[in-house]
Amino acid sequence: MSVSCQVLKALRLILGPDQICTGKEERLLYSYDATGRSCLPDVVLFPETPEQISKIFKL
């Protein structure tokens, strides 16, 4: 599954440039955890307010 261009544009309207990672190298840092499993995310988000989180979930 990949994030559509339309959704990515909407996310960029909600979040600032420092709150969204789309580069492969950046996403790779968030592709694994202590379980040992790995999955490259399509995008990594860093919302800072409840309002941003609410808007993201409404997409």
Secondary structure, DSSP 8 states (H G I E B T S, - for coil): ----HHHHHHHHHHS-GGGEE-SHHHHHTTSB-TTS-B---S-EE---SHHHHHHHHH-
